[in-house]
Each structure stands twice: as C-alpha cells, then as structure tokens.
Amino acid sequence: MNTLQGKAALVTGGSRGIGEAVVLRLAREGADVALTYRTNEARAADVVARVKELGGRALAVRADAAEAEAVRAAVAGAAAEFGRLDILVNNAGTGVLGPMEELSLEDVDRVLAVNVRAPFLAAQAALPHLSEGGRIITIGSCMAERAAFPGGTLYATSKTALTGLTKSLARELGPRGITANLLHPGPVDTDMNPADGPAAGTQSGLTALGRYGRPAEVADTVAHLAGPSGAYITGASIAVDGGFAA
C-alpha cells in the first residue's frame, strides 16, 4: 500500500459505481483524490468523507461532463486544490441503447460529448499539470470489443473512439514519461446495471466466467496502472470483462 503517496488524482464520475471504487482504491494507496459528480451532492460528499477517513485529502466538484467548460474547470480545480495533478481517470460516461432509427440528434450529441469529447478535453486540460510519471487512464467498455447484441451502436461507437485517443496520447506523451491506457470493463454490478437486474442473466452468460464483475476489480487494475508497477504499460486496451470479448 501507499504506492501513490504524495500523488494527486482526479476521477471523473467518481461518486458511484466504478468511479467510486476507483476513488477509494487510489486513496488507499495514499493519493489525494478529487472527483466529479453531476447531480447527487450527498453521495459525492460521502465519498469525500471516506477518503478523508483513509487519511487523504479529497474534493468533490459538480461538473456535467457534457459541458466543456465544466470539464476544464474540474481539472483546474483539482490541480489548484492539491497543488499538482499526477493521475487523471476519465470515468464519467453515459449511454443510450436502442435501434439507430429511434435515436435523436440530442442522444447522439450528448453521448459523444460525455464519452468522447470530455475525456479529450480533460486530458488536454491536465497536460500542463502532468509531469514525468503522469498517468491518463480512461474507462471504456467491453462493447467496444464485441457487438454481442443489437441496439448498442451509438454507445459502442463512442467507446471505440477512446482506443484512438489512448493510442495517440501514448505516442504523443511517451517522450514526457506520461502513460495513457484504456480499460474495457465487462458487465459490472453497479446501481446502473445491477447483477440482479432484468438483463443480468443474459449479460452474465456472455462472459467466459459466467458472472458480473465487481467495481473493486476494475479499480484494482486502475491502481496497478497508476502506480509504479504500471510504468511500462502505455497505449494499451486492457479487458477487465470476465472474458466477454473472448
């Protein structure tokens, strides 16, 4: 533990689900952690309190990832609060599932703004603060690797775009000692997609392990990439999906 002592991180969408697990995992490793949330202030405050119980500093920033200036301001606020920024975890995401002909232009614009533009802008805003050993870690989706069922075209398109972002960031930032990596979680037990939900049986059956993942299992991989043991991993797309794409 404490592999991230003295480091500062920002986790977008960090008040629940995978993001919450990532915030707490990084804090257990000694990092100070800022998180963004969109609506649930009380839940974000609870996560902040738990980080402080672990001995770290914490900050919650209200920011809708669909709003460009809110994304930039969240990065600036985290760097100002901690006096540095070492780790950016692009976790905030959204999705609209359904037949293409039923998707509105508003659906397309919001999904692409949150899932593609926001990670790009957050990384761009973080670059002046990141130095040697900096990390950019983005949360994608197993649906970028396997179109297992219809209705996911827009969501999969947005998550597939992150592969190009990650590889290009890795190439561009490698000379500065900054890594960029992408995680593709499979079905994970969260309040948005619970393991006892109506589609859980189908989703579990699409994995090789036959079960949902736990948020902590994704967070463990994020912590590995963020720490010293992840220093020689960059430009990678890593499946944490129980064999969904196998």
Buried (B, 14 or more C-beta within 10 A) or exposed (E): EEBBEEBBBBBBBBBBBBBBBBBBBBBBBBBBBBBBBBEEEEBBBBBBEBBEEBEBBBBBBBBBBBBBEBBBBBBBBBBEBBEBBBBBBBBBBBBBBBEEEEBEEEBBEBBBBBBBBBBBBBBEBBBEBBEEBBBBBBBBBBBBBBEBEEBBBBBBBBBBBBBEBBBEBBEEBEEEEBBBBBBBBBBBBBEEBBBEBEEBEEBBEBBEEEBBBBBBBBBBBBBBBBBEEBEEBBBBBBBBBBEBBE
